[in-house]
Amino acid sequence: MTTTTGSPRWFTSSYSNNGGTCVEVATNLAGAQGVVPVRDSKRRSGPALAVRAAAFAAFVTGVKSGELVSP
């Protein structure tokens, strides 16, 4: 992931309940770079995935609507 217009400001969802199986996202880069970095909260120095902002928004919409639920 290349950061040219700022550093990621990572956060974990308040719904994560600190269960240890969380991801962190940095939505502050969505507008400037068109990506939302995603990383494992347990491996903060590890790699981050750069997800296209539109794809991340579709994912969040699917989760909120109940369309994407775990079995």
C-alpha positions as CSV (number, residue, x, y, z in Angstrom):
1,M,0.0,0.0,0.0
2,T,1.4,3.4,-0.9
3,T,0.5,6.4,1.2
4,T,1.1,9.6,-0.6
5,T,-1.4,12.0,1.0
6,G,-1.4,11.1,4.6
7,S,-1.0,8.4,7.1
8,P,-3.7,5.8,7.8
9,R,-5.7,6.6,11.0
10,W,-6.6,3.1,12.1
11,F,-9.7,2.2,14.1
12,T,-11.5,-1.0,15.2
13,S,-15.2,-1.2,15.2
14,S,-17.0,-0.6,18.5
15,Y,-18.9,-3.8,17.7
16,S,-15.8,-5.9,17.9
17,N,-16.2,-6.6,21.7
18,N,-12.4,-7.0,21.9
19,G,-12.7,-10.7,21.0
20,G,-9.3,-10.8,19.4
21,T,-10.5,-11.6,15.9
22,C,-10.8,-8.1,14.7
23,V,-9.6,-6.0,11.7
24,E,-8.7,-2.4,11.7
25,V,-9.6,0.0,8.9
26,A,-8.4,3.4,7.9
27,T,-11.2,5.2,6.1
28,N,-9.4,8.5,6.1
29,L,-7.7,7.6,2.9
30,A,-10.8,6.7,1.0
31,G,-11.4,10.2,-0.5
32,A,-7.8,11.1,-1.4
33,Q,-6.6,7.7,-2.5
34,G,-9.7,5.8,-3.3
35,V,-8.7,2.9,-1.0
36,V,-9.5,1.7,2.5
37,P,-6.6,-0.1,4.1
38,V,-7.5,-3.1,6.2
39,R,-5.2,-5.0,8.6
40,D,-5.3,-7.7,11.3
41,S,-5.6,-6.0,14.7
42,K,-3.3,-8.6,16.2
43,R,-0.5,-8.0,13.7
44,R,-0.3,-4.2,13.4
45,S,3.2,-4.3,12.0
46,G,2.1,-6.8,9.4
47,P,0.7,-6.2,5.9
48,A,-2.4,-4.2,5.1
49,L,-4.8,-4.9,2.2
50,A,-5.8,-1.9,0.1
51,V,-9.5,-2.4,-0.6
52,R,-11.1,0.0,-3.2
53,A,-13.3,2.5,-1.4
54,A,-16.4,1.5,-3.5
55,A,-15.9,-2.2,-2.7
56,F,-15.5,-1.4,1.0
57,A,-18.7,0.7,0.9
58,A,-20.6,-2.1,-0.7
59,F,-19.3,-4.6,1.9
60,V,-20.4,-2.3,4.8
61,T,-23.8,-1.8,3.1
62,G,-24.2,-5.6,2.8
63,V,-23.3,-6.1,6.5
64,K,-25.7,-3.4,7.7
65,S,-28.6,-4.7,5.6
66,G,-28.1,-8.3,6.9
67,E,-27.3,-9.5,3.4
68,L,-23.8,-10.6,4.6
69,V,-24.0,-12.7,7.8
70,S,-21.8,-15.5,9.1
71,P,-23.3,-18.9,9.3
